[in-house]
Amino acid sequence: MFSVECSRLRFLIVDDNNHMRRIIRALLHGFGIREAYEAEDGAAGLEAFSSYSPDIVITDWAMPIFDGIELTRMIRQPETSSNPYVPIIMVTGHAERRRVSEARDAGVTEFLVKPISAKALHQRIVSVVMIPRPFIKTATYFGPCRRRTPNPSYTGIERRGKGLAEKIDPVRIGDAMRLDR
Amino acid sequence: MKPRQRSGAPQVTITRAADHEVIEPRNVLKAKAAVLLAEPRDFDETAIRRAEQALKALSINFNGWMEESVRNLSSARHEVKANGPLDGRASRLHRVAHDIRGQAATLGFPLAARVGASLCRILEAEPASKMQTGHLARLVDQHIDAIAAIVREGVTNAQHRVGEALTSELETITDRLLSGKAARNLH
């Protein structure tokens, strides 16, 4: 059986609240993580994302000027982002269902409602490393597949059925984007 | 236009359909960090235990952090009352309340988190222009006073008799206020 050696991963923590950044950093250090960078708003987070190429981004939602949703949307720009596939874990006080949907639609990989716990954060990290979801690109969405579980009551057309798809060999992201033009 | 540096992006496999693409990036993180273990659960539990100990070591700061949050909340509230909700003052008040909702339980003040959540519901549902005077303004003040009292008195027990009664009462008033608003909106 596999688990995750967290010390081999590089993290970026984006949160305007200094206390919360320290809490998350303490938890990450407890997991054995040595490389964790911090940013205190979305704009600084985006800059740090480009500079440090983190393996996983942990971001708050509510931040002044440029929030976690906007940061996620910027990272999930396949044409311009240095790694649009990076796992993004959103840690937030927002627990409402519509907020979870909004985060999911922006391209957040995992959603973690505060209060944060070591176990919940560890589970999210293991999940994004060991069982990543494929990415979906449509006219209006680019991000992790939003289907987590089969919906037995769904009666519409299965748009991801067999026979529709054309398989393309592994390509680098830059080549993939050029194929779209 | 020259593409931006993409050295951090993994290789991908793309499956194309009529109106979408399914993109499977190569799992570089698994290649980098996965370890094969006889007892992965023990390994994970040890990591979680270490993190909990790190959080415990940090907890000597938590009372001070909560007191700082209360000062920020009072100051943001004062700004809204004195100068009105514009120019980011109302959003700052909401942000501080939202921080308390999110972090107070981690800092050992679960009742303050509940009162913070109730306060956030009011601030999110009602227009900021109503927060300076009147019954809504008083209700906002009562929430802030309750959070301050919970922190001042060191109420860290979620079952604290007076603290729990105060929190429940504020939540009930907020529920009544917002359900009344929802009913009015239906008519």
Interface residues (C-beta under 8 A of the other chain):
Chain A: M1 F2 S3 V4 E5 C6 R8 L9 D16 N17 H19 M20 R22 I23 A26 L27 L28 H29 G30 F31 G32 S53 D55 I56 A62 P64 T80 S81 S82 N83 P84 Y85 V86 P87 T92 G93 K114 P115 I116 A118 K119 L121 H122 V126 V128 V129 M130 P132 P134 F135 I136 K137 T138 A139 C145 R159 R160 L164 A165 E166 K167 I168 D169 P170 V171 R172 I173 G174 A176 M177 L179
Chain B: P3 R4 Q5 R6 S7 G8 A9 P10 Q11 V12 T13 I14 T15 R16 A17 A18 D19 H20 E21 V22 I23 E24 P25 R26 N27 L29 K30 K32 A33 A34 V35 L36 L37 A38 E39 P40 F43 D44 A47 I48 R49 R50 A51 E52 Q53 A54 L55 A57 L58 N61 W65 E68 S69 G88 S91 R92 R95 H98 D99 R101 G102 Q103 A104 A105 T106 L107 A113 A117 C120
